[in-house]
Amino acid sequence: MTILNRNDQSGRSMIEMLGVLAIIGVLSVGGISGYSKAMAKYKLTKAQDQITMLLMNIRTAYATSPSYSDLTSIKAAEYNLAPNEMVTKNTNGSYAGLNGTFGGAVTVEACTTAKCGENHGNTYFYITFASLGKEACRSLASSDWGADGLVSMKVGDTSYGVSDLPVNLGAADTACGDGPTDVTWIYY
């Protein structure tokens, strides 16, 4: 009687496993890239929404006031003019200021000659998103903000009148530069 050795091992070869790992790697890279693009789009949309909400709430709150003389970022937080996700507080619970979607400080104040370029007697106000990266700066600068009360926009050190808006992508690239850049909207 002859006993046959049977080898009933089943499994995957090393080459098959490497193939599966390569496929998983390619899919992961694609997923991460898609996620990064989706997050950038989400943040841009959120920043645009924050600016729009600030603008509408400030206009509503100051509709019967002759000026924006007492408007500050702290007042905007205290009076609930800013969306809640923008408001930062100190450890004691007092309002510390506003932060935008991209992490930089947001300033809301009545115009002064130094900030807005002309003396409007506090009848204008501005919103600044500080320290934006190049892509965020470029996207916000080249967005169409309409002309409803918008007087001008300042991107870094470059000012654009309402007739120059929206800023074209080439000009936005130049104005935004490579480093963190502030974008300011001036409204009446």
Phi and psi in degrees as GROMACS dihedral restraints (atoms count N, CA, C in turn):
[ dihedral_restraints ]
;  ai    aj    ak    al  type     phi  dphi    fc
    3     4     5     6     1  -107.8    20    10
    4     5     6     7     1   130.6    20    10
    6     7     8     9     1   -99.9    20    10
    7     8     9    10     1   121.5    20    10
    9    10    11    12     1   -90.4    20    10
   10    11    12    13     1   133.8    20    10
   12    13    14    15     1   -82.1    20    10
   13    14    15    16     1   120.1    20    10
   15    16    17    18     1  -106.5    20    10
   16    17    18    19     1   136.5    20    10
   18    19    20    21     1  -117.9    20    10
   19    20    21    22     1    96.7    20    10
   21    22    23    24     1   -96.9    20    10
   22    23    24    25     1    36.3    20    10
   24    25    26    27     1   -74.9    20    10
   25    26    27    28     1   131.5    20    10
   27    28    29    30     1  -123.6    20    10
   28    29    30    31     1   148.0    20    10
   30    31    32    33     1   169.7    20    10
   31    32    33    34     1  -169.3    20    10
   33    34    35    36     1  -111.5    20    10
   34    35    36    37     1   146.2    20    10
   36    37    38    39     1   -80.7    20    10
   37    38    39    40     1   166.7    20    10
   39    40    41    42     1   -62.7    20    10
   40    41    42    43     1   -38.7    20    10
   42    43    44    45     1   -65.5    20    10
   43    44    45    46     1   -39.9    20    10
   45    46    47    48     1   -63.9    20    10
   46    47    48    49     1   -41.6    20    10
   48    49    50    51     1   -65.2    20    10
   49    50    51    52     1   -40.4    20    10
   51    52    53    54     1   -64.0    20    10
   52    53    54    55     1   -37.5    20    10
   54    55    56    57     1   -62.5    20    10
   55    56    57    58     1   -43.9    20    10
   57    58    59    60     1   -64.0    20    10
   58    59    60    61     1   -43.5    20    10
   60    61    62    63     1   -63.8    20    10
   61    62    63    64     1   -37.1    20    10
   63    64    65    66     1   -64.9    20    10
   64    65    66    67     1   -42.6    20    10
   66    67    68    69     1   -63.3    20    10
   67    68    69    70     1   -44.3    20    10
   69    70    71    72     1   -61.2    20    10
   70    71    72    73     1   -41.4    20    10
   72    73    74    75     1   -62.1    20    10
   73    74    75    76     1   -44.6    20    10
   75    76    77    78     1   -63.6    20    10
   76    77    78    79     1   -43.8    20    10
   78    79    80    81     1   -64.4    20    10
   79    80    81    82     1   -37.7    20    10
   81    82    83    84     1   -65.1    20    10
   82    83    84    85     1   -44.6    20    10
   84    85    86    87     1   -61.6    20    10
   85    86    87    88     1   -43.6    20    10
   87    88    89    90     1   -62.1    20    10
   88    89    90    91     1   -41.0    20    10
   90    91    92    93     1   -65.9    20    10
   91    92    93    94     1   -42.2    20    10
   93    94    95    96     1   -65.4    20    10
   94    95    96    97     1   -41.6    20    10
   96    97    98    99     1   -62.8    20    10
   97    98    99   100     1   -45.4    20    10
   99   100   101   102     1   -63.0    20    10
  100   101   102   103     1   -39.6    20    10
  102   103   104   105     1   -65.2    20    10
  103   104   105   106     1   -42.3    20    10
  105   106   107   108     1   -61.7    20    10
  106   107   108   109     1   -43.0    20    10
  108   109   110   111     1   -65.9    20    10
  109   110   111   112     1   -41.0    20    10
  111   112   113   114     1   -65.0    20    10
  112   113   114   115     1   -40.0    20    10
  114   115   116   117     1   -66.6    20    10
  115   116   117   118     1   -39.5    20    10
  117   118   119   120     1   -63.4    20    10
  118   119   120   121     1   -42.7    20    10
  120   121   122   123     1   -65.2    20    10
  121   122   123   124     1   -41.4    20    10
  123   124   125   126     1   -61.0    20    10
  124   125   126   127     1   -46.5    20    10
  126   127   128   129     1   -63.9    20    10
  127   128   129   130     1   -39.8    20    10
  129   130   131   132     1   -63.7    20    10
  130   131   132   133     1   -47.0    20    10
  132   133   134   135     1   -62.5    20    10
  133   134   135   136     1   -40.5    20    10
  135   136   137   138     1   -64.2    20    10
  136   137   138   139     1   -42.3    20    10
  138   139   140   141     1   -62.9    20    10
  139   140   141   142     1   -42.6    20    10
  141   142   143   144     1   -62.2    20    10
  142   143   144   145     1   -41.4    20    10
  144   145   146   147     1   -62.9    20    10
  145   146   147   148     1   -40.9    20    10
  147   148   149   150     1   -62.6    20    10
  148   149   150   151     1   -43.3    20    10
  150   151   152   153     1   -64.0    20    10
  151   152   153   154     1   -44.6    20    10
  153   154   155   156     1   -62.5    20    10
  154   155   156   157     1   -43.5    20    10
  156   157   158   159     1   -64.5    20    10
  157   158   159   160     1   -44.5    20    10
  159   160   161   162     1   -57.5    20    10
  160   161   162   163     1   -48.9    20    10
  162   163   164   165     1   -58.5    20    10
  163   164   165   166     1   -50.6    20    10
  165   166   167   168     1   -63.4    20    10
  166   167   168   169     1   -43.8    20    10
  168   169   170   171     1   -67.9    20    10
  169   170   171   172     1   -39.4    20    10
  171   172   173   174     1   -64.6    20    10
  172   173   174   175     1   -46.7    20    10
  174   175   176   177     1   -59.6    20    10
  175   176   177   178     1   -41.9    20    10
  177   178   179   180     1   -65.9    20    10
  178   179   180   181     1   -46.1    20    10
  180   181   182   183     1   -66.0    20    10
  181   182   183   184     1   -33.0    20    10
  183   184   185   186     1  -104.8    20    10
  184   185   186   187     1    17.7    20    10
  186   187   188   189     1   -59.0    20    10
  187   188   189   190     1   -35.4    20    10
  189   190   191   192     1  -101.5    20    10
  190   191   192   193     1     2.3    20    10
  192   193   194   195     1   -91.7    20    10
  193   194   195   196     1   141.1    20    10
  195   196   197   198     1   -74.0    20    10
  196   197   198   199     1   -14.6    20    10
  198   199   200   201     1  -154.8    20    10
  199   200   201   202     1   172.2    20    10
  201   202   203   204     1  -104.0    20    10
  202   203   204   205     1    26.4    20    10
  204   205   206   207     1   -55.9    20    10
  205   206   207   208     1   -31.9    20    10
  207   208   209   210     1   -99.3    20    10
  208   209   210   211     1     8.7    20    10
  210   211   212   213     1   -74.8    20    10
  211   212   213   214     1   123.1    20    10
  213   214   215   216     1  -140.4    20    10
  214   215   216   217     1   169.1    20    10
  216   217   218   219     1   -61.7    20    10
  217   218   219   220     1   -40.3    20    10
  219   220   221   222     1   -63.6    20    10
  220   221   222   223     1   -44.3    20    10
  222   223   224   225     1   -63.1    20    10
  223   224   225   226     1   -39.3    20    10
  225   226   227   228     1   -61.0    20    10
  226   227   228   229     1   -37.8    20    10
  228   229   230   231     1   -71.2    20    10
  229   230   231   232     1   -47.2    20    10
  231   232   233   234     1   -62.0    20    10
  232   233   234   235     1   -37.7    20    10
  234   235   236   237     1   -89.7    20    10
  235   236   237   238     1     9.0    20    10
  237   238   239   240     1    58.1    20    10
  238   239   240   241     1    35.9    20    10
  240   241   242   243     1   -84.2    20    10
  241   242   243   244     1   -22.1    20    10
  243   244   245   246     1  -100.0    20    10
  244   245   246   247     1   145.0    20    10
  246   247   248   249     1   -57.5    20    10
  247   248   249   250     1   143.8    20    10
  249   250   251   252     1   -54.4    20    10
  250   251   252   253     1   -36.3    20    10
  252   253   254   255     1   -68.9    20    10
  253   254   255   256     1   -12.7    20    10
  255   256   257   258     1   -88.1    20    10
  256   257   258   259     1   -22.2    20    10
  258   259   260   261     1   -78.9    20    10
  259   260   261   262     1   129.3    20    10
  261   262   263   264     1  -113.6    20    10
  262   263   264   265     1   146.5    20    10
  264   265   266   267     1  -124.4    20    10
  265   266   267   268     1   154.7    20    10
  267   268   269   270     1   -76.7    20    10
  268   269   270   271     1   171.3    20    10
  270   271   272   273     1   -63.3    20    10
  271   272   273   274     1   -24.1    20    10
  273   274   275   276     1   -87.5    20    10
  274   275   276   277     1     2.4    20    10
  276   277   278   279     1    93.1    20    10
  277   278   279   280     1    -6.5    20    10
  279   280   281   282     1   -76.8    20    10
  280   281   282   283     1   158.1    20    10
  282   283   284   285     1   -73.0    20    10
  283   284   285   286     1   131.7    20    10
  285   286   287   288     1  -100.8    20    10
  286   287   288   289     1   -25.3    20    10
  288   289   290   291     1   148.0    20    10
  289   290   291   292     1  -158.3    20    10
  291   292   293   294     1  -125.9    20    10
  292   293   294   295     1   144.0    20    10
  294   295   296   297     1  -128.7    20    10
  295   296   297   298     1   142.6    20    10
  297   298   299   300     1   -89.3    20    10
  298   299   300   301     1   176.6    20    10
  300   301   302   303     1   -58.9    20    10
  301   302   303   304     1   -33.2    20    10
  303   304   305   306     1   -88.2    20    10
  304   305   306   307     1     6.3    20    10
  306   307   308   309     1    95.7    20    10
  307   308   309   310     1   -15.4    20    10
  309   310   311   312     1   -83.0    20    10
  310   311   312   313     1   165.5    20    10
  312   313   314   315     1   -69.2    20    10
  313   314   315   316     1   148.8    20    10
  315   316   317   318     1  -116.9    20    10
  316   317   318   319     1   128.6    20    10
  318   319   320   321     1  -113.6    20    10
  319   320   321   322     1   132.4    20    10
  321   322   323   324     1  -128.2    20    10
  322   323   324   325     1   119.6    20    10
  324   325   326   327     1  -154.9    20    10
  325   326   327   328     1   161.8    20    10
  327   328   329   330     1   -67.3    20    10
  328   329   330   331     1   146.1    20    10
  330   331   332   333     1   -68.0    20    10
  331   332   333   334     1   143.4    20    10
  333   334   335   336     1  -123.0    20    10
  334   335   336   337     1   165.4    20    10
  336   337   338   339     1   -60.0    20    10
  337   338   339   340     1   -38.8    20    10
  339   340   341   342     1   -64.1    20    10
  340   341   342   343     1   -39.3    20    10
  342   343   344   345     1   -86.8    20    10
  343   344   345   346     1   -41.4    20    10
  345   346   347   348     1  -101.4    20    10
  346   347   348   349     1    -6.0    20    10
  348   349   350   351     1    90.8    20    10
  349   350   351   352     1   -23.4    20    10
  351   352   353   354     1  -137.4    20    10
  352   353   354   355     1   161.1    20    10
  354   355   356   357     1   -92.3    20    10
  355   356   357   358     1   111.2    20    10
  357   358   359   360     1  -106.2    20    10
  358   359   360   361     1    12.0    20    10
  360   361   362   363     1    59.2    20    10
  361   362   363   364     1    39.5    20    10
  363   364   365   366     1    60.7    20    10
  364   365   366   367     1    21.6    20    10
  366   367   368   369     1   -91.2    20    10
  367   368   369   370     1    -0.6    20    10
  369   370   371   372     1  -121.4    20    10
  370   371   372   373     1   158.2    20    10
  372   373   374   375     1  -138.6    20    10
  373   374   375   376     1   164.9    20    10
  375   376   377   378     1  -132.6    20    10
  376   377   378   379     1   156.1    20    10
  378   379   380   381     1  -126.2    20    10
  379   380   381   382     1   124.2    20    10
  381   382   383   384     1  -120.1    20    10
  382   383   384   385     1   129.2    20    10
  384   385   386   387     1  -101.1    20    10
  385   386   387   388     1   116.1    20    10
  387   388   389   390     1   -93.9    20    10
  388   389   390   391     1   153.8    20    10
  390   391   392   393     1    55.6    20    10
  391   392   393   394     1    48.2    20    10
  393   394   395   396     1   -82.0    20    10
  394   395   396   397     1   141.5    20    10
  396   397   398   399     1   -68.8    20    10
  397   398   399   400     1   168.9    20    10
  399   400   401   402     1   -58.2    20    10
  400   401   402   403     1   -47.1    20    10
  402   403   404   405     1   -66.4    20    10
  403   404   405   406     1   -42.8    20    10
  405   406   407   408     1   -65.1    20    10
  406   407   408   409     1   -44.1    20    10
  408   409   410   411     1   -60.3    20    10
  409   410   411   412     1   -47.9    20    10
  411   412   413   414     1   -60.6    20    10
  412   413   414   415     1   -44.0    20    10
  414   415   416   417     1   -67.6    20    10
  415   416   417   418     1   -44.8    20    10
  417   418   419   420     1   -69.3    20    10
  418   419   420   421     1   -38.0    20    10
  420   421   422   423     1   -67.5    20    10
  421   422   423   424     1   -33.2    20    10
  423   424   425   426     1   -95.2    20    10
  424   425   426   427     1     3.9    20    10
  426   427   428   429     1   -73.8    20    10
  427   428   429   430     1   150.5    20    10
  429   430   431   432     1   -87.0    20    10
  430   431   432   433     1   109.9    20    10
  432   433   434   435     1   -94.9    20    10
  433   434   435   436     1    -0.5    20    10
  435   436   437   438     1    73.4    20    10
  436   437   438   439     1  -178.2    20    10
  438   439   440   441     1  -118.8    20    10
  439   440   441   442     1    15.0    20    10
  441   442   443   444     1   -74.1    20    10
  442   443   444   445     1    82.4    20    10
  444   445   446   447     1    87.4    20    10
  445   446   447   448     1    -7.5    20    10
  447   448   449   450     1   -74.6    20    10
  448   449   450   451     1   123.9    20    10
  450   451   452   453     1   -96.1    20    10
  451   452   453   454     1   -44.9    20    10
  453   454   455   456     1  -163.9    20    10
  454   455   456   457     1   171.1    20    10
  456   457   458   459     1  -135.4    20    10
  457   458   459   460     1   141.3    20    10
  459   460   461   462     1  -121.0    20    10
  460   461   462   463     1   125.2    20    10
  462   463   464   465     1  -117.0    20    10
  463   464   465   466     1   110.4    20    10
  465   466   467   468     1    62.2    20    10
  466   467   468   469     1  -120.8    20    10
  468   469   470   471     1  -100.8    20    10
  469   470   471   472     1     4.9    20    10
  471   472   473   474     1  -103.6    20    10
  472   473   474   475     1   126.5    20    10
  474   475   476   477     1  -100.9    20    10
  475   476   477   478     1   143.7    20    10
  477   478   479   480     1  -128.1    20    10
  478   479   480   481     1   126.6    20    10
  480   481   482   483     1   -74.2    20    10
  481   482   483   484     1   166.8    20    10
  483   484   485   486     1   -60.4    20    10
  484   485   486   487     1   -29.9    20    10
  486   487   488   489     1   -72.9    20    10
  487   488   489   490     1   -16.6    20    10
  489   490   491   492     1   -92.4    20    10
  490   491   492   493     1     0.2    20    10
  492   493   494   495     1  -100.2    20    10
  493   494   495   496     1   149.5    20    10
  495   496   497   498     1   -71.5    20    10
  496   497   498   499     1   152.6    20    10
  498   499   500   501     1   -69.8    20    10
  499   500   501   502     1   132.7    20    10
  501   502   503   504     1   -72.1    20    10
  502   503   504   505     1   159.5    20    10
  504   505   506   507     1   -61.2    20    10
  505   506   507   508     1   -37.1    20    10
  507   508   509   510     1   -63.2    20    10
  508   509   510   511     1   -46.0    20    10
  510   511   512   513     1   -66.2    20    10
  511   512   513   514     1   -38.2    20    10
  513   514   515   516     1   -63.9    20    10
  514   515   516   517     1   -41.4    20    10
  516   517   518   519     1   -58.7    20    10
  517   518   519   520     1   -45.7    20    10
  519   520   521   522     1   -65.5    20    10
  520   521   522   523     1   -46.9    20    10
  522   523   524   525     1   -66.9    20    10
  523   524   525   526     1   -35.1    20    10
  525   526   527   528     1   -75.6    20    10
  526   527   528   529     1   -26.6    20    10
  528   529   530   531     1    60.7    20    10
  529   530   531   532     1  -158.3    20    10
  531   532   533   534     1  -101.4    20    10
  532   533   534   535     1   -23.9    20    10
  534   535   536   537     1   -97.5    20    10
  535   536   537   538     1  -175.2    20    10
  537   538   539   540     1   -60.6    20    10
  538   539   540   541     1   135.5    20    10
  540   541   542   543     1  -132.6    20    10
  541   542   543   544     1   143.5    20    10
  543   544   545   546     1   -92.4    20    10
  544   545   546   547     1   143.9    20    10
  546   547   548   549     1  -122.9    20    10
  547   548   549   550     1   128.9    20    10
  549   550   551   552     1  -123.5    20    10
  550   551   552   553     1   132.7    20    10
  552   553   554   555     1  -110.1    20    10
  553   554   555   556     1   130.7    20    10
  555   556   557   558     1  -111.7    20    10
  556   557   558   559     1   125.4    20    10
  558   559   560   561     1  -123.2    20    10
  559   560   561   562     1   155.6    20    10
